[in-house]
Amino acid sequence: MFSTDQSHLRRYLTTLGVAIAAGTLSLAGLFLKLEQDLLVTTTTLGQLTPTARSALLERQRYLAIGTAILPYFVLVGFVGGLSLAAYGLNGWRQRQKVTDALEDLALQKGRVEFRQMTAQEQAEKLNREAVESVADISQAKGKQPKDLDAELRRAVSTARERVRILETSLSDKLRAALGRDRVQSNITITEGGRRVPVDALATVGTQNIVIELKYITTSVNPARVRDAFMQVDDAVAAIDPGRSNTSGAVIFVIPDDMGDIDKRRIFASASRVRGTSRHHAIVMKYEEFLSVSPDDLVSKLLEDGEGVSPQPS
């Protein structure tokens, strides 16, 4: 995508192209007027002094050379100027779409509060995400919670670290692909009485995307899948009630030891619970997410997908 400086460059190129085309036509007109002024009759030429006659004939000789070159000069200058203007206008138009989207988002910020979470709030959210990601291990393994205390503590600790890494990676990848000015991470969206925390809000072209990342350790967790889509849907509704240029995406990340069948189960569960919102769903393994390129991740945010294959090293 074009940066602001590149947008200015396209604007200058448009202006320069129009100036070249207009200048070419103006020079051609001036040349033709000069040619008209230098046309004299034989009688008038005979009345001139030898010096004036010689000067006039010399100018007419140069004018004849210029007349032969003029059509090519006009063609190259006019067509080249128009081409340069068209190139600049095309880039300017693309950048203007992004500018309009950012202005729309700025207007929305007038009634919606986007607040960066404090360090304490981020820590609390991280702990909550970690606990929720392993809350159903005892049920999944068919053991009593007291038999899993030590294992649960280890699982929560591991999940907390992984969620931290994943959220940091998500923010870094989005900023690398879109630019820092188009990504807000770890924010709370407040509108009316609603307060919705989300992992990221990104502007992709003219579209704003609310993004929530969930680390889950079992595919048998429909309630958490449903809650994730409800959270995203609440954020989208707060930002853009008409949903004209704002959508949502939920990224479900699972441990590497879970199989492809688990990915398909989670994706199928997401497809069922999101209802008519049509927010995008992505299911990826832990290492898949860490290895996916920023551009590929953004592409996936614009379409559904069970996962992205790791990039070749």
C-alpha positions as CSV (number, residue, x, y, z in Angstrom):
1,M,0.0,0.0,0.0
2,F,1.1,3.5,-0.6
3,S,2.4,5.6,2.2
4,T,1.4,9.2,2.7
5,D,4.6,10.4,1.0
6,Q,3.9,8.2,-2.0
7,S,0.4,9.7,-2.1
8,H,1.9,13.1,-2.3
9,L,4.2,12.0,-5.1
10,R,1.3,10.7,-7.1
11,R,-0.4,14.0,-6.6
12,Y,2.7,15.9,-7.9
13,L,3.0,13.5,-10.8
14,T,-0.7,14.2,-11.8
15,T,-0.1,17.9,-11.7
16,L,3.2,17.6,-13.6
17,G,1.6,15.5,-16.3
18,V,-1.3,18.0,-16.8
19,A,1.3,20.8,-16.9
20,I,3.4,19.0,-19.6
21,A,0.3,18.3,-21.8
22,A,-0.9,21.9,-21.5
23,G,2.5,23.3,-21.9
24,T,3.1,21.3,-25.1
25,L,-0.1,22.6,-26.6
26,S,0.8,26.2,-25.6
27,L,4.3,25.9,-27.2
28,A,2.8,24.5,-30.3
29,G,0.3,27.4,-30.5
30,L,3.1,29.9,-29.9
31,F,5.2,28.2,-32.6
32,L,2.4,28.4,-35.2
33,K,1.9,32.1,-34.3
34,L,5.6,32.8,-34.8
35,E,5.4,31.0,-38.1
36,Q,2.5,33.2,-39.2
37,D,4.4,36.3,-38.2
38,L,7.4,35.3,-40.3
39,L,5.4,34.8,-43.5
40,V,6.0,37.7,-45.8
41,T,5.3,38.3,-49.4
42,T,8.0,38.5,-52.1
43,T,7.4,42.3,-52.5
44,T,7.9,42.9,-48.8
45,L,11.0,40.7,-48.8
46,G,12.4,42.8,-51.7
47,Q,11.9,46.0,-49.8
48,L,14.1,44.9,-46.9
49,T,17.7,45.7,-46.5
50,P,20.2,42.9,-47.2
51,T,20.9,42.4,-43.5
52,A,17.2,42.2,-42.6
53,R,16.5,39.9,-45.5
54,S,19.3,37.6,-44.5
55,A,18.1,37.5,-40.9
56,L,14.5,36.8,-41.9
57,L,15.5,34.0,-44.3
58,E,17.7,32.5,-41.5
59,R,14.7,32.5,-39.1
60,Q,12.5,31.0,-41.8
61,R,15.0,28.2,-42.3
62,Y,15.0,27.4,-38.6
63,L,11.2,27.6,-38.6
64,A,11.0,25.0,-41.4
65,I,13.2,22.6,-39.3
66,G,10.9,23.3,-36.3
67,T,7.8,22.7,-38.4
68,A,9.1,19.3,-39.4
69,I,9.7,18.4,-35.8
70,L,6.6,20.0,-34.3
71,P,4.2,17.1,-34.9
72,Y,6.5,14.6,-33.1
73,F,7.1,17.1,-30.3
74,V,3.4,17.7,-29.8
75,L,2.6,13.9,-29.9
76,V,5.3,12.9,-27.4
77,G,4.7,15.9,-25.1
78,F,0.9,15.6,-25.1
79,V,0.6,11.8,-24.9
80,G,3.5,11.6,-22.3
81,G,1.9,14.3,-20.2
82,L,-1.5,12.6,-20.2
83,S,0.1,9.2,-19.4
84,L,2.0,10.7,-16.5
85,A,-1.2,12.4,-15.3
86,A,-3.2,9.1,-15.6
87,Y,-0.5,7.2,-13.7
88,G,-0.6,9.8,-10.9
89,L,-4.4,9.9,-10.8
90,N,-4.6,6.1,-10.5
91,G,-2.3,6.0,-7.5
92,W,-4.0,9.0,-6.0
93,R,-7.4,7.4,-6.4
94,Q,-6.1,4.2,-4.6
95,R,-4.7,6.2,-1.8
96,Q,-7.8,8.3,-1.5
97,K,-9.9,5.2,-0.7
98,V,-7.6,4.5,2.2
99,T,-7.7,8.2,3.3
100,D,-11.5,8.2,3.2
101,A,-11.7,5.0,5.3
102,L,-9.4,6.5,7.9
103,E,-11.5,9.7,7.9
104,D,-14.6,7.5,8.4
105,L,-12.9,5.8,11.3
106,A,-11.9,9.1,12.8
107,L,-15.5,10.2,12.6
108,Q,-16.6,7.0,14.3
109,K,-14.0,7.7,17.1
110,G,-16.0,10.9,17.8
111,R,-18.8,8.8,19.3
112,V,-16.8,5.6,20.1
113,E,-14.0,5.6,22.6
114,F,-10.9,3.5,21.6
115,R,-8.8,3.2,24.7
116,Q,-5.5,1.4,25.0
117,M,-5.5,-1.1,27.7
118,T,-3.3,-0.5,30.7
119,A,-0.5,-2.9,31.6
120,Q,-2.6,-4.3,34.4
121,E,-5.7,-4.7,32.2
122,Q,-3.5,-6.5,29.6
123,A,-2.1,-8.8,32.3
124,E,-5.6,-9.6,33.6
125,K,-6.8,-10.3,30.1
126,L,-3.8,-12.6,29.5
127,N,-4.5,-14.5,32.6
128,R,-8.2,-14.8,31.8
129,E,-7.4,-16.1,28.3
130,A,-5.0,-18.6,29.6
131,V,-7.5,-20.0,32.2
132,E,-10.3,-20.1,29.6
133,S,-8.0,-21.9,27.1
134,V,-7.4,-24.9,29.5
135,A,-10.6,-24.7,31.6
136,D,-12.1,-27.9,30.0
137,I,-9.0,-30.1,30.1
138,S,-10.4,-32.1,33.0
139,Q,-13.6,-32.8,31.2
140,A,-11.8,-33.6,28.0
141,K,-9.6,-36.1,29.8
142,G,-12.3,-37.6,32.0
143,K,-10.5,-36.9,35.3
144,Q,-11.5,-35.1,38.4
145,P,-10.2,-31.5,38.8
146,K,-8.2,-32.5,42.0
147,D,-6.3,-35.0,40.0
148,L,-5.3,-32.4,37.5
149,D,-4.3,-29.5,39.8
150,A,-0.6,-29.7,39.0
151,E,-1.2,-30.4,35.3
152,L,-3.7,-27.5,35.1
153,R,-1.2,-25.1,36.6
154,R,1.4,-26.1,34.1
155,A,-1.1,-25.9,31.3
156,V,-2.3,-22.4,32.4
157,S,1.3,-21.2,32.6
158,T,2.1,-22.6,29.2
159,A,-1.1,-21.1,27.7
160,R,-0.4,-17.7,29.2
161,E,3.0,-17.6,27.6
162,R,1.7,-18.8,24.3
163,V,-1.2,-16.2,24.3
164,R,1.3,-13.4,25.0
165,I,3.6,-14.6,22.1
166,L,0.6,-14.9,19.8
167,E,-0.9,-11.5,20.6
168,T,2.5,-9.9,20.1
169,S,3.0,-11.7,16.9
170,L,-0.4,-10.7,15.6
171,S,0.3,-7.0,16.3
172,D,3.7,-7.2,14.7
173,K,2.4,-9.0,11.6
174,L,-0.5,-6.6,11.1
175,R,1.8,-3.5,11.4
176,A,4.4,-5.0,9.1
177,A,1.7,-5.6,6.4
178,L,-0.5,-2.5,6.8
179,G,1.6,0.1,8.6
180,R,1.6,1.3,12.2
181,D,-1.0,4.0,11.6
182,R,-3.6,1.4,10.4
183,V,-3.4,-0.9,13.4
184,Q,-4.5,-0.6,17.0
185,S,-3.8,-3.5,19.4
186,N,-5.1,-4.4,22.8
187,I,-7.8,-1.8,23.0
188,T,-11.2,-1.5,24.7
189,I,-14.0,-0.2,22.5
190,T,-16.6,1.8,24.5
191,E,-19.9,2.9,23.0
192,G,-22.9,3.8,25.1
193,G,-22.9,1.3,27.9
194,R,-20.9,-1.3,26.1
195,R,-17.2,-2.0,26.7
196,V,-15.6,-4.6,24.5
197,P,-11.9,-5.6,24.6
198,V,-10.4,-6.7,21.4
199,D,-6.9,-7.8,20.3
200,A,-6.7,-5.6,17.2
201,L,-8.5,-3.1,15.0
202,A,-7.0,-2.9,11.5
203,T,-7.8,-0.9,8.4
204,V,-7.3,-3.0,5.2
205,G,-7.9,-0.8,2.2
206,T,-11.3,0.8,2.8
207,Q,-12.4,-2.0,5.3
208,N,-12.0,-1.9,9.1
209,I,-11.5,-5.3,10.6
210,V,-12.0,-6.2,14.3
211,I,-9.7,-9.1,15.1
212,E,-9.8,-11.4,18.2
213,L,-7.3,-14.2,18.7
214,K,-8.2,-17.2,20.8
215,Y,-5.9,-20.0,21.9
216,I,-7.8,-23.2,22.6
217,T,-6.6,-26.6,23.6
218,T,-9.6,-28.7,22.6
219,S,-11.9,-28.9,19.7
220,V,-14.8,-29.7,22.0
221,N,-15.4,-26.1,23.1
222,P,-18.5,-24.7,21.2
223,A,-19.2,-22.2,24.0
224,R,-15.8,-20.5,23.7
225,V,-16.2,-20.4,19.9
226,R,-19.6,-18.8,20.2
227,D,-18.4,-16.3,22.8
228,A,-15.5,-15.2,20.6
229,F,-17.9,-14.4,17.7
230,M,-20.3,-12.6,20.1
231,Q,-17.4,-10.5,21.3
232,V,-16.3,-9.6,17.8
233,D,-19.9,-8.9,16.8
234,D,-20.4,-6.5,19.7
235,A,-17.2,-4.6,18.8
236,V,-18.3,-4.3,15.1
237,A,-21.8,-3.1,16.2
238,A,-20.3,-0.5,18.5
239,I,-17.9,0.8,15.8
240,D,-20.2,0.7,12.8
241,P,-23.9,0.0,13.5
242,G,-24.6,-0.1,9.8
243,R,-21.7,-2.6,9.2
244,S,-21.0,-0.7,5.9
245,N,-17.2,-0.8,6.2
246,T,-16.4,-2.8,9.3
247,S,-16.3,-6.6,9.7
248,G,-14.8,-9.0,12.1
249,A,-12.4,-12.0,12.2
250,V,-11.6,-14.6,14.8
251,I,-8.3,-16.4,14.7
252,F,-8.4,-19.8,16.6
253,V,-4.9,-21.1,17.4
254,I,-4.5,-24.7,18.6
255,P,-1.5,-26.6,20.0
256,D,0.7,-28.3,17.4
257,D,-0.1,-31.8,18.7
258,M,-3.8,-31.4,17.8
259,G,-4.6,-32.9,14.4
260,D,-6.2,-31.6,11.2
261,I,-9.5,-33.2,12.2
262,D,-9.5,-30.9,15.3
263,K,-9.0,-27.9,13.0
264,R,-11.9,-28.9,10.8
265,R,-14.1,-29.4,13.9
266,I,-13.4,-25.9,15.2
267,F,-13.9,-24.4,11.8
268,A,-17.2,-26.2,11.4
269,S,-18.2,-25.1,14.9
270,A,-17.3,-21.5,13.9
271,S,-19.3,-21.7,10.8
272,R,-22.4,-22.8,12.8
273,V,-22.3,-20.3,15.6
274,R,-21.4,-17.1,13.8
275,G,-24.9,-17.0,12.3
276,T,-25.7,-14.3,9.8
277,S,-22.8,-12.0,10.8
278,R,-20.4,-13.8,8.4
279,H,-17.4,-12.7,10.3
280,H,-14.3,-14.5,9.1
281,A,-12.9,-17.5,10.8
282,I,-9.3,-18.8,10.7
283,V,-8.1,-22.0,12.4
284,M,-4.3,-22.5,12.6
285,K,-1.8,-24.5,14.6
286,Y,0.6,-22.6,16.9
287,E,3.7,-22.9,14.7
288,E,1.6,-22.2,11.6
289,F,0.6,-18.9,12.9
290,L,4.1,-17.9,14.0
291,S,5.5,-18.8,10.5
292,V,2.8,-17.3,8.3
293,S,3.9,-14.1,6.5
294,P,2.2,-10.8,7.3
295,D,0.7,-10.4,3.9
296,D,-0.7,-14.0,3.9
297,L,-2.2,-13.4,7.3
298,V,-4.0,-10.2,6.1
299,S,-5.3,-12.1,3.0
300,K,-6.7,-14.8,5.3
301,L,-8.4,-12.1,7.4
302,L,-10.4,-11.2,4.3
303,E,-11.6,-14.7,3.7
304,D,-12.4,-17.9,5.6
305,G,-9.9,-20.6,5.9
306,E,-9.1,-23.6,8.1
307,G,-5.4,-22.6,8.2
308,V,-2.3,-21.5,6.4
309,S,0.5,-23.8,5.5
310,P,3.9,-22.6,7.0
311,Q,6.0,-20.6,4.6
312,P,9.1,-22.5,3.2
313,S,12.3,-21.5,4.9
